[in-house]
Amino acid sequence: MNVNIFNTADEVLTALADYFIKIGSESIAARGKFTVALSGGSSPKKLYELLASTSYADQLDWEKVFFFFGDERNVPQDHKDSNYLMAKKALFDPLLISPVQIFPVDTTFEPAEAASKYWEMISAFFDDGELSFDLVLLGLGDNSHTASLFPHTPVLHDTTPGVKEVWLEDQQVWRITLNAPLINDARYIAFLVYGEGKAEALHHVLEDDEDIEEYPAQLIDSISGETEWFIDEPAAANLPQEEDEE
Ligand SMILES: O=C(O)[C@H](O)[C@@H](O)[C@H](O)[C@H](O)COP(=O)(O)O
């Protein structure tokens, strides 16, 4: 696990965009395709817009990129809270990504069925035995959740790769999420964490003793690949200063 701290959010976004292109180019060269599970929320929107900008749009063979989602809210795909809709507007539409390259969660099903169908689709996409995303992009919630691995939810105790529905009692909503074993099978995992509002959660996840019930993001570390944290100074405010500075 590498912690990369940058002065500003813009530097974080540029570094992660460069990393995305690097991993994507290597994946396409090695296996003819690049499979990525996108993060939702507000942080990655600027990353997706940067990747779709003239600075990056011609740096990758986008026709060989296949997009999945690390998690999704249990809302229609045209709902303002949909992670798919955010990525569609910020990334897919500007890059003219073909729908055949995009694998959204089908939230027309009840949550449990939507989760099982998403798992079936992921399993069918990957050749037997090769079930691992090239890259999983993740954010960090201020309660130390990532994807939809929320504190004190049953999915935290999964021991085999899969996709599960998650009930959020406080928000009275369902979500669908890749579980930690599936995320940890990825060749590369990249966390995007910027802004002072993340400082407390980041300290809990990276510095506190392991407590996955309270700090679920502690579950995440690529088993055989690379886990990189892309962080700005405000989010790193509570970390020991010896974390490597970029
Ligand atoms: O669907 C989601 O909301 C994300 O997958 C979630 O895990 C997100 O990464 C964190 O909640 C941080 O969200 P922000 O980037 O909006 O702070």
The ligand as an ORCA input file, in Angstrom:
! r2SCAN-3c Opt
* xyz 0 1
  O     -21.702      5.767     -4.117
  C     -20.924      6.420     -3.420
  O     -21.246      7.416     -2.740
  C     -19.468      6.076     -3.415
  O     -19.148      4.937     -4.005
  C     -18.962      6.215     -2.016
  O     -18.238      5.152     -1.499
  C     -18.095      7.448     -2.044
  O     -16.833      7.137     -2.638
  C     -17.884      8.007     -0.668
  O     -19.155      8.140     -0.050
  C     -17.203      9.371     -0.755
  O     -18.100     10.219     -1.425
  P     -17.658     11.720     -1.865
  O     -16.611     11.545     -2.919
  O     -18.932     12.307     -2.375
  O     -17.122     12.371     -0.625
*
